[in-house]
Each structure stands twice: as C-alpha cells, then as structure tokens.
Amino acid sequence: MADHDRNGTAPPRPATLPSLTGMRWVAAMMVFATHVSLSWIFPGEGVNEALAKYISTLGFIGVQFFFILSGFVLTWSARPGDHWRGFWRRRVVKIFPNHFVTWLAGLILMAAAGVAVTSKAAIPSLLLIKPWFPDFTVVVGINGPSWSIAVELLFYLSFPWLLVLANRIRPERLWLWAGMLFAAIVTIPFLATVLPDNPRVDLYDVSWWKYWFVNFLPPARVFEFMIGIVMARIVMTGRYLRLPLPLALLTVVPGYLITLWLPSPFNMVLPCTVPLALVVASAASADVAGRSRFFASRPMVWLGEISFAFYMVHMLVLYYGPMKFGTGRQWELFPALGIVALSFAIALVLAWLMYRLVEVPAMLRWSRPRRSPDATDERLPLVDSHTK
C-alpha cells in the first residue's frame, strides 16, 4: 500500500478481495459451531456445559466480522457515479430472495412439525424489522439468523450518507475517527446496565433486555459498520499499518479469551472489535499486494460465495433435520458427532442449491433495471459481505 497517495487519493484498486470472500466462510462456521454447541446433544452434562461455555461466544465474533466486513467492502466497491437508488436495489436483491425462501421454508417446516405460527413471529421476520422489538419470540421469528440481515438493512439504508461523511474525513485523522468509533462501542454495554435485570438469559447470565440492547438492536451495531467504512478508507489512502495477516489473526485469540472472562453484556461486542478490524484491513492489504494464500484459494472463495446461503439455511437444518435442535434429545458421542456432520452436509448442499437457484439468478435478473438508451451505468458491488 506504499504507493497510495498520502493526500488521500487512491490509485485504481483491485475489483475483488478474494481473501475477504474466503473469510466469510470462517465467520459462518463460527455461527454454525455456536449453534451446535447450544444443541445439548452430547452425552453428559459436563461435555455440553463445556461446549456452551467455550464455543458459544464464537457466534458473537462471526456476526461482528460480517458487520465490519460489510462497511469495508461496500466502501471499497463504491465508485464515482454510483447512485443510491441503484445501491439500495442491489442490496435488497442480494439479501431478500434468500431471506424469503428461508422464511417460507421455516413456515412450512413449523406447520409440518405442529409448531404454532403467530403473526407476531411471522410478520416482523418477513419485513426484516424483528430486532427492533425487545421480544424474544419476535427476534427469533421464523428463521433466527435473519435478525442480522435486518440489522444490515439499517446499514444499507444509511450507507450513502455515512460514506459521504467518511469521505470528508482528512486522511491523517482517519485513525482518530476509528478510535472514536471504538469508544462509542464501549459505551453501549454501559448504557445497557440501566435496563431491567429480568427476565434472564441463563446461558450468558444476563437479562434479556441487556442482551437485546447490546446484541440485537440495530442502532447499537451501526458503529461496527462505520468502523468498517473508516478502515476501508485507511487502507485506500495508504495509512494502514504494515501488519501481516497472520499477526492480525493472532490478535483475535486474546479477544476470544477476553469474551470468556468478561461478564455479559461486556463480552459480546467489545473484545474483538479491534482485532477484527485489523484482520479485515490486513486481508485486503494482502490481496492488493498479491500476497493472498489460503483464504484466497479457490475452495475458500467458493465456500465464501455460498456462505450467506449457508448462514440463512443452517438453523432450519439444525431445528428440523436429524439434530432436532431444542428437543433435548441426546446421543452417544460418535452418533452425536455423526449427526453434526450430517447436519453440516445437508446445510452445505442446501446452501449451494440456494446460491445457484435463488441468489445468483435473482442478482442477474433484478440487480439492475432494464437497460434503456440513456440509462446510466449502475455497477454491482465488487465484493459482497453477507450478512449476512
């Protein structure tokens, strides 16, 4: 990145960042591992308790990676002449078809399983407004993971204005702004301490109100998206630290350990904010410099491309597939491991099918308006982030 203009003008940059695409799969697997750890299907309370304690916080890290990544790649792929209407159109077409298919599948599976479907669970979920409500039934909705793309919807709506503001920051002040955004994130769990202490979320030993405020409420998560925007500008203006990707990845380890030590809700977002911001920036810098290796490999990029579909379908497989998540059923060790492997395989195949038959066709058909002689060019985002 040394060849970037120190006055803030970036030269032509690569259209794709394959390492970041590959890393999306790792983040999706963190969420999958978290939900498996909460399934309680293994023999012996000690094993299940250990899994819940040491694995369940990985989901916080995976989702936060998606949020920071989203701000980074949308900023990276923005070009002069892009229009906010085209941007919003592309974002909705990117996320809503997969969301609608999994929402509809959830309704059908719930009905088949004899589970009552209420309008309170179904409608906010369909409209992607469910994390705005401090009600567990609403937030979980028909397909639990869709809460995060409802949060991303706020990011997309605000991005055109946030990008204008970010572009007005002088390059030498970008790190200061990154620090101020982190300070804003620090305030969120402190603000949550004034909320009621009941009802409780036993797994994280925290009240539902505090858990919802810190983890689910969209405005509380927007600062992570903004850090991604600022980190993209830091890389684009040549002001990123010369931090190799392996060292950046190592910073996630103490962040994870701190999630095990800090009490809730302080352990949900704070510990890995800085490490993940460094990882995203270092991976992008490695791609620009042509130093990409494992995460940019063809298998990892392919997995990253289907990661959004995997993220959206995996919980339906865990609930209504062979694992029967939430029923309390347990197996011996090797059968339990086999059920986890089978559930993963089913989710992977369904993710590939949904990517090929739903996500890609929808993007090709509806991401751009039909061409007219005087139509302006509306570029597709060069790297998509999930959310997820």
C-alpha positions as CSV (number, residue, x, y, z in Angstrom):
1,M,0.0,0.0,0.0
2,A,3.0,2.3,0.0
3,D,2.2,3.5,-3.5
4,H,-1.0,5.2,-2.3
5,D,-1.2,9.0,-2.3
6,R,-0.6,10.3,1.2
7,N,-3.0,13.1,0.5
8,G,-5.9,10.6,0.4
9,T,-6.2,9.9,-3.4
10,A,-6.2,6.2,-4.0
11,P,-5.0,4.7,-7.4
12,P,-7.0,2.2,-9.2
13,R,-7.7,-0.7,-6.8
14,P,-8.4,-4.4,-7.5
15,A,-12.0,-5.2,-8.2
16,T,-12.1,-8.2,-5.9
17,L,-10.7,-9.0,-2.5
18,P,-10.8,-12.8,-2.5
19,S,-9.3,-13.3,1.0
20,L,-12.3,-11.4,2.5
21,T,-14.7,-13.6,0.5
22,G,-13.0,-16.7,1.9
23,M,-13.1,-15.4,5.4
24,R,-16.8,-15.1,5.2
25,W,-17.0,-18.9,5.3
26,V,-14.9,-18.9,8.5
27,A,-17.3,-16.4,10.1
28,A,-20.3,-18.5,9.0
29,M,-18.7,-21.6,10.5
30,M,-18.3,-19.8,13.8
31,V,-22.0,-19.2,13.9
32,F,-22.7,-22.8,13.0
33,A,-20.4,-24.0,15.7
34,T,-22.1,-21.8,18.3
35,H,-25.5,-23.2,17.5
36,V,-24.1,-26.8,17.6
37,S,-22.6,-26.0,21.0
38,L,-26.0,-25.0,22.2
39,S,-27.8,-28.1,20.9
40,W,-27.0,-30.1,24.1
41,I,-27.0,-33.4,22.1
42,F,-23.8,-34.9,23.6
43,P,-23.8,-37.4,26.4
44,G,-23.0,-36.0,29.9
45,E,-23.8,-32.6,31.2
46,G,-20.1,-31.7,31.5
47,V,-19.4,-32.0,27.8
48,N,-22.4,-29.9,26.9
49,E,-21.6,-27.3,29.5
50,A,-18.0,-27.0,28.3
51,L,-19.1,-26.6,24.7
52,A,-21.6,-24.0,25.6
53,K,-19.0,-22.1,27.7
54,Y,-16.1,-22.2,25.2
55,I,-17.8,-22.2,21.9
56,S,-21.0,-20.1,22.3
57,T,-19.1,-16.8,22.1
58,L,-17.7,-17.6,18.7
59,G,-21.1,-16.6,17.2
60,F,-20.6,-13.0,18.5
61,I,-17.3,-12.9,16.7
62,G,-18.6,-14.3,13.5
63,V,-21.5,-11.9,13.3
64,Q,-19.3,-8.9,14.2
65,F,-16.9,-9.9,11.4
66,F,-19.8,-9.7,9.0
67,F,-20.8,-6.3,10.2
68,I,-17.3,-4.8,10.0
69,L,-16.8,-6.5,6.7
70,S,-20.0,-5.0,5.3
71,G,-18.8,-1.5,5.9
72,F,-15.4,-2.2,4.5
73,V,-16.4,-3.9,1.2
74,L,-19.2,-1.5,0.4
75,T,-16.8,1.4,0.8
76,W,-14.1,-0.4,-1.2
77,S,-16.5,-1.1,-4.1
78,A,-18.1,2.3,-4.2
79,R,-17.2,4.2,-7.4
80,P,-17.9,7.7,-8.7
81,G,-21.2,7.8,-10.5
82,D,-22.8,5.1,-8.3
83,H,-26.3,6.2,-7.4
84,W,-28.1,5.5,-4.1
85,R,-31.2,4.1,-5.8
86,G,-29.1,1.5,-7.7
87,F,-27.2,0.7,-4.5
88,W,-30.3,0.0,-2.5
89,R,-31.8,-2.0,-5.3
90,R,-28.7,-4.2,-5.4
91,R,-28.7,-4.7,-1.7
92,V,-32.3,-5.7,-1.5
93,V,-31.9,-8.1,-4.4
94,K,-28.9,-9.6,-2.7
95,I,-30.5,-10.4,0.6
96,F,-34.2,-10.6,0.2
97,P,-34.6,-13.7,-2.1
98,N,-32.6,-15.9,0.2
99,H,-34.4,-14.4,3.2
100,F,-37.9,-15.0,1.6
101,V,-37.1,-18.6,0.6
102,T,-35.9,-19.5,4.1
103,W,-38.7,-17.6,5.8
104,L,-41.2,-19.6,3.7
105,A,-39.4,-22.8,4.3
106,G,-39.5,-22.0,8.1
107,L,-43.3,-21.6,7.9
108,I,-43.7,-24.9,6.1
109,L,-41.4,-26.8,8.5
110,M,-43.1,-25.3,11.6
111,A,-46.5,-26.2,10.3
112,A,-45.3,-29.8,9.4
113,A,-43.8,-30.1,12.9
114,G,-47.1,-28.9,14.5
115,V,-45.5,-25.7,15.9
116,A,-47.9,-22.8,16.2
117,V,-47.1,-19.9,13.9
118,T,-48.1,-16.5,15.2
119,S,-48.3,-13.2,13.3
120,K,-46.0,-11.7,16.0
121,A,-43.3,-14.1,14.9
122,A,-44.0,-14.2,11.2
123,I,-44.7,-10.6,10.0
124,P,-41.7,-8.7,11.7
125,S,-39.5,-11.5,10.4
126,L,-40.7,-11.3,6.8
127,L,-40.4,-7.5,6.8
128,L,-36.9,-7.6,8.4
129,I,-37.8,-5.4,11.3
130,K,-37.7,-8.0,14.1
131,P,-34.5,-7.0,16.0
132,W,-36.2,-3.6,16.7
133,F,-38.6,-5.3,19.1
134,P,-37.4,-6.3,22.6
135,D,-39.3,-9.6,22.5
136,F,-37.5,-12.9,22.2
137,T,-40.3,-14.5,20.2
138,V,-40.2,-11.7,17.6
139,V,-36.4,-11.7,17.4
140,V,-36.1,-15.4,16.9
141,G,-39.1,-15.3,14.5
142,I,-39.4,-17.9,11.8
143,N,-35.7,-18.2,11.0
144,G,-33.5,-16.9,13.8
145,P,-30.3,-15.9,11.9
146,S,-32.3,-13.4,9.8
147,W,-32.1,-10.9,12.7
148,S,-28.6,-10.0,11.5
149,I,-29.6,-9.1,7.9
150,A,-32.4,-7.0,9.4
151,V,-29.6,-5.1,11.2
152,E,-27.7,-4.9,7.9
153,L,-30.8,-3.4,6.3
154,L,-30.2,-0.3,8.6
155,F,-26.6,-0.3,7.4
156,Y,-27.6,-0.3,3.8
157,L,-30.2,2.5,4.3
158,S,-27.6,4.7,6.0
159,F,-24.6,3.9,3.9
160,P,-24.9,6.6,1.2
161,W,-24.8,9.3,3.9
162,L,-22.2,7.6,6.0
163,L,-19.9,7.3,3.0
164,V,-20.3,11.0,2.2
165,L,-19.3,11.8,5.8
166,A,-16.4,9.3,5.8
167,N,-15.0,10.8,2.6
168,R,-14.9,14.2,4.2
169,I,-12.5,13.0,6.9
170,R,-9.0,14.1,6.3
171,P,-6.7,11.0,5.8
172,E,-4.5,11.9,8.7
173,R,-7.5,11.9,11.0
174,L,-8.9,8.5,10.0
175,W,-7.2,6.6,12.8
176,L,-8.6,9.1,15.3
177,W,-12.1,8.5,14.0
178,A,-11.6,4.8,14.2
179,G,-10.7,5.2,17.8
180,M,-13.7,7.4,18.5
181,L,-16.0,4.8,16.9
182,F,-14.5,2.2,19.2
183,A,-15.1,4.5,22.2
184,A,-18.7,4.7,21.1
185,I,-18.9,0.9,21.1
186,V,-17.5,0.8,24.6
187,T,-20.4,2.9,25.8
188,I,-23.1,0.5,24.6
189,P,-22.9,-2.1,27.3
190,F,-22.6,0.6,29.9
191,L,-25.8,2.1,28.7
192,A,-27.3,-1.3,28.9
193,T,-26.6,-1.6,32.6
194,V,-29.6,0.7,33.3
195,L,-32.0,-1.7,31.7
196,P,-34.1,-4.2,33.8
197,D,-32.3,-7.3,35.3
198,N,-35.2,-9.6,34.4
199,P,-36.1,-11.8,32.6
200,R,-32.8,-13.7,32.4
201,V,-30.9,-15.3,29.6
202,D,-29.3,-18.1,31.6
203,L,-26.6,-19.1,29.0
204,Y,-25.0,-15.7,29.2
205,D,-26.0,-14.8,32.7
206,V,-27.5,-11.6,31.6
207,S,-31.0,-10.1,31.4
208,W,-32.9,-10.3,28.1
209,W,-33.2,-6.5,28.0
210,K,-29.4,-6.0,28.1
211,Y,-28.8,-8.9,25.7
212,W,-31.2,-7.4,23.2
213,F,-29.9,-3.9,23.6
214,V,-26.2,-4.8,23.0
215,N,-26.5,-7.7,20.6
216,F,-29.7,-7.2,18.5
217,L,-30.8,-3.6,18.5
218,P,-29.7,-2.2,15.1
219,P,-28.5,1.3,16.1
220,A,-26.3,-0.3,18.7
221,R,-24.4,-2.2,16.0
222,V,-24.1,0.6,13.5
223,F,-20.7,1.7,14.9
224,E,-19.1,-1.6,13.8
225,F,-20.3,-1.0,10.3
226,M,-18.9,2.5,10.5
227,I,-15.5,1.2,11.7
228,G,-15.5,-1.0,8.5
229,I,-16.1,2.1,6.4
230,V,-13.3,4.0,8.1
231,M,-10.9,1.0,7.9
232,A,-11.5,0.8,4.2
233,R,-10.6,4.5,3.8
234,I,-7.5,3.9,5.9
235,V,-6.3,1.1,3.5
236,M,-7.4,3.0,0.4
237,T,-5.4,6.1,1.4
238,G,-2.3,4.1,2.3
239,R,-2.4,4.8,6.0
240,Y,-2.8,1.2,7.2
241,L,-0.2,-0.3,9.5
242,R,2.1,-2.8,7.9
243,L,0.6,-5.7,9.8
244,P,0.8,-9.1,8.1
245,L,-2.4,-11.0,8.1
246,P,-1.1,-13.9,10.3
247,L,-0.3,-11.4,13.1
248,A,-3.7,-9.7,12.6
249,L,-5.3,-13.1,13.0
250,L,-3.4,-13.8,16.2
251,T,-4.9,-10.7,17.8
252,V,-8.3,-12.4,17.7
253,V,-7.0,-15.1,20.1
254,P,-6.8,-12.7,23.2
255,G,-10.0,-11.1,22.0
256,Y,-11.7,-14.5,22.2
257,L,-10.2,-15.3,25.6
258,I,-11.5,-12.0,26.9
259,T,-15.0,-13.0,25.8
260,L,-14.7,-15.9,28.2
261,W,-13.5,-13.6,31.1
262,L,-15.6,-10.5,30.8
263,P,-19.2,-10.6,32.2
264,S,-22.1,-10.2,29.9
265,P,-23.1,-8.0,28.2
266,F,-19.5,-6.6,28.0
267,N,-18.1,-9.7,26.3
268,M,-20.5,-9.7,23.4
269,V,-19.0,-7.0,21.1
270,L,-16.1,-5.2,22.8
271,P,-13.3,-7.8,22.9
272,C,-12.9,-8.5,19.2
273,T,-13.8,-5.2,17.6
274,V,-10.2,-4.0,17.2
275,P,-8.8,-7.5,16.2
276,L,-11.5,-8.0,13.6
277,A,-11.0,-4.5,12.1
278,L,-7.3,-5.3,11.8
279,V,-8.0,-8.7,10.2
280,V,-10.3,-7.2,7.6
281,A,-7.8,-4.4,6.7
282,S,-4.8,-6.8,6.7
283,A,-6.6,-9.3,4.4
284,A,-7.5,-6.5,2.0
285,S,-3.9,-5.2,2.0
286,A,-2.6,-8.7,1.4
287,D,-5.0,-9.1,-1.6
288,V,-3.8,-5.7,-3.0
289,A,-0.2,-6.7,-2.6
290,G,-0.8,-10.1,-4.2
291,R,0.2,-11.9,-1.0
292,S,-3.1,-13.8,-0.7
293,R,-2.8,-17.5,0.1
294,F,-5.1,-19.8,2.0
295,F,-8.2,-17.6,2.3
296,A,-8.0,-16.5,-1.4
297,S,-7.7,-20.1,-2.6
298,R,-10.4,-21.4,-5.0
299,P,-12.1,-23.7,-2.4
300,M,-12.3,-21.0,0.2
301,V,-13.6,-18.4,-2.2
302,W,-16.3,-20.9,-3.3
303,L,-17.3,-21.5,0.2
304,G,-17.3,-17.8,0.9
305,E,-19.6,-17.3,-2.0
306,I,-22.2,-19.7,-0.6
307,S,-21.7,-18.6,3.0
308,F,-24.7,-16.2,3.0
309,A,-27.0,-19.0,1.9
310,F,-25.4,-21.4,4.4
311,Y,-25.9,-18.9,7.2
312,M,-29.5,-18.4,6.3
313,V,-30.4,-22.1,6.0
314,H,-28.3,-23.8,8.7
315,M,-30.6,-23.1,11.7
316,L,-33.6,-24.6,9.8
317,V,-31.5,-27.7,9.3
318,L,-30.5,-27.9,12.9
319,Y,-34.1,-27.4,14.1
320,Y,-35.9,-29.7,11.7
321,G,-33.2,-32.0,10.4
322,P,-31.6,-35.0,12.2
323,M,-30.4,-33.0,15.2
324,K,-33.8,-31.9,16.3
325,F,-32.3,-28.8,18.0
326,G,-34.2,-27.7,21.1
327,T,-35.8,-31.0,21.9
328,G,-33.2,-32.0,24.5
329,R,-32.5,-35.3,22.8
330,Q,-29.0,-36.7,23.4
331,W,-26.9,-39.4,21.7
332,E,-23.7,-41.2,22.5
333,L,-20.5,-39.4,21.4
334,F,-19.9,-40.9,18.0
335,P,-23.6,-40.9,16.9
336,A,-23.8,-37.3,18.0
337,L,-20.7,-36.3,16.0
338,G,-22.2,-38.1,13.0
339,I,-25.5,-36.1,13.4
340,V,-23.4,-32.9,13.5
341,A,-21.6,-34.0,10.3
342,L,-24.8,-35.0,8.6
343,S,-26.5,-31.7,9.5
344,F,-23.5,-29.8,8.2
345,A,-23.6,-31.7,4.9
346,I,-27.3,-31.1,4.5
347,A,-26.9,-27.4,5.2
348,L,-23.9,-27.2,2.7
349,V,-25.9,-28.9,-0.1
350,L,-28.9,-26.7,0.5
351,A,-26.7,-23.6,0.6
352,W,-25.2,-24.5,-2.7
353,L,-28.6,-25.1,-4.3
354,M,-30.0,-21.8,-2.9
355,Y,-26.9,-19.9,-4.1
356,R,-27.2,-21.4,-7.6
357,L,-31.0,-21.4,-8.0
358,V,-32.1,-18.4,-6.0
359,E,-29.3,-15.9,-5.1
360,V,-27.4,-15.8,-8.4
361,P,-30.4,-15.8,-10.7
362,A,-32.1,-13.0,-8.6
363,M,-28.9,-10.9,-8.8
364,L,-28.7,-11.4,-12.6
365,R,-32.3,-10.7,-13.2
366,W,-33.2,-7.8,-10.8
367,S,-30.0,-6.2,-9.6
368,R,-30.1,-3.7,-12.4
369,P,-33.1,-2.0,-14.1
370,R,-33.7,-3.0,-17.7
371,R,-31.3,-1.0,-20.0
372,S,-32.6,2.0,-21.9
373,P,-30.6,4.1,-24.5
374,D,-30.0,6.8,-21.9
375,A,-29.5,4.6,-18.9
376,T,-26.6,5.3,-16.6
377,D,-24.2,2.6,-15.6
378,E,-25.0,1.1,-12.2
379,R,-22.1,-1.1,-11.1
380,L,-22.7,-4.1,-9.0
381,P,-20.8,-4.2,-5.6
382,L,-17.5,-5.7,-6.4
383,V,-17.3,-7.7,-3.2
384,D,-20.4,-8.7,-1.3
385,S,-20.4,-9.1,2.5
386,H,-23.4,-11.2,3.8
387,T,-24.5,-10.7,6.0
388,K,-25.3,-11.8,6.1
